Amino acid sequence: MSQGKTKVFIYDTTLRDGAQGEGISFSDTGKIRFAKRLDDFGVDFIEGGFAGSNPRDLCFFEDIRNEKLTHAKITAFGSTRRADMDAKDDPQLAGLLAAKTEWVTIYGKSWLLHVTDVLRTTGENNLQMIADTVGYLKEAGRNVFFDAEHFFDGYKDDGAYALKALDAALRAGAAGIVLCDTNGGCLPHEIFEITRSVCQAFPDAQVGIHTHNDSGLAVANSLEAVRAGARHVQGTINGYGERTGNANLVSIIPAIELKMGLRGVGATQLPLLCDVSALTADLVNQRADPRQPYVGRTAFSHKAGMHVNAVQKNAKTFEHIQPEQVGNERHVLVSELSGASNVLMKAKELGIDVSAISKKDVHPILEGLKDRERQGYSYESADGSFKILLQKMLNRHKPFFELEGFRVIVEKRGRDEPCISEATVKVKVADETRLTAGEGHGPVDALNAALRSVLTPFYPAITDITLTDYRVRILDPEEATRAMTRVLIESSDGKAQWGTVGVSDNIIEASWQALLDSIEHKLLNGQ
């Protein structure tokens, strides 16, 4: 492709624009970890925060100077000078300089509606504010990006004035002009046409794009701007940001590399994408979106038997890229929609030798699976339970212990006193029977404590297991308190993660089934 080596600069604004999203907050150390990971990933610019008005962001700029970044440039963010103040007297611009970054990004008005109704000044004065601010920062030795706020709305309202705002920044020495769809309301064809017009008007300028996702089009709009000639893309990891978020770099970066024949972070860095997305979610205490394109857990999951059969023959039939290219992996789901291909591919994925399994063997497994799904079991998120089920159906399973019984007591002694939960478990390992009790914050926690206590002397490895998630679903709510309950448990030993499932009309029994499978899966894998 002729454009195969054309560079598109990736500008991350997660620490500033992304952190403005509801529920998104970085710790001070988390900001440093995030910036270092983006640097390793190959992001070109990392916007550290609003240096001119946020003292906490200034601390980040101080701390990051002590880190040795190998690629990324840290940028400080601020606005043009105040309408009634010289640039040299503006405390916000003093804060930008105090950040001591080589690069700064300022935003300014390009829509006359904002100039007159928000800044309460004239169009000419706004242009002077842009020029004065860029010029002042340039004289202070900074490289400047100019973010033209509400540019697309401004262009549609008065295109000539919007272009004058860009021209004012460039004439004053801006290194790049960034077109912002701040309200997130533009459609892809509008972004393309307007960006192309800007590129034609300023053929020697580096044009950038900054979009918001209010119409669900931020990724598409960013890519359309690139297609029109933009060579600088701003966005956030996982699309975090105000309202419905910013353009998601996790989708944009692989599209640039793999779909458009351009270079962003570099194809060799793309396998780090899943880790970057997961780390970011972890740092801001957000659950990773399993359906996120490219990096989500279900992004390369296949459930229908026909699809699995086709993927088994040629993955291109139902996968737009190879999952390994972005650090992801293929998952085969098993359900009432499964075929023989699902079972065999899933078994292989779980480390089961399928060489001796014939299609004749698979048929009863499918029937057994469908019967259990009719009972309420679901194995899409319960690989651990499914592996144990397969072992049993293939007559390969050797239990590590036998349950002889358990009892759970929940006691409430006073109105203001907490409930007390105690569980007693009796198991047999080889020829030895053990009885142990455990206490917990609830009946399931108490059962888990008792089970671990009784089995640890025989299997010390189970001390590594941590229950990371516990989910309950009522399958037939019309039955009220007699309803069937499905319990899903997520477990981890610090190296691997697995899910297990239990179903019963008794929530304790359902939880017990999932707990047993969690421990058996750990022991079965010998981890």
RADA-V715456 format. One record per run of one state. SS is the DSSP state (H for helix, E for strand, L for the rest). FROM is the first residue (numbers start at 0). TO is the last residue. If there is no record, write none. Layout:
# RADA-V715456
SS,FROM,TO ; SS,FROM,TO
This chain:
# RADA-V715456
L,0,5 ; E,6,6 ; L,7,7 ; E,8,11 ; L,12,16 ; H,17,19 ; L,20,26 ; H,27,40 ; L,41,43 ; E,44,48 ; L,49,53 ; H,54,63 ; L,64,71 ; E,72,78 ; L,79,85 ; H,86,88 ; L,89,89 ; H,90,97 ; L,98,101 ; E,102,108 ; L,109,110 ; H,111,116 ; L,117,121 ; H,122,138 ; L,139,141 ; E,142,148 ; L,149,149 ; H,150,156 ; L,157,157 ; H,158,170 ; L,171,174 ; E,175,180 ; L,181,186 ; H,187,200 ; L,201,205 ; E,206,211 ; L,212,216 ; H,217,227 ; L,228,230 ; E,231,235 ; H,236,238 ; L,239,244 ; E,245,245 ; L,246,246 ; E,247,247 ; H,248,258 ; L,259,261 ; E,262,262 ; L,263,265 ; H,266,282 ; L,283,299 ; E,300,301 ; L,302,303 ; H,304,312 ; L,313,313 ; H,314,316 ; L,317,321 ; H,322,325 ; L,326,329 ; E,330,331 ; L,332,338 ; H,339,348 ; L,349,357 ; H,358,374 ; L,375,381 ; H,382,392 ; L,393,400 ; E,401,410 ; L,411,418 ; E,419,428 ; L,429,430 ; E,431,439 ; L,440,441 ; H,442,455 ; L,456,458 ; H,459,463 ; L,464,464 ; E,465,473 ; L,474,475 ; H,476,481 ; L,482,483 ; E,484,491 ; L,492,495 ; E,496,503 ; L,504,505 ; H,506,523 ; L,524,526
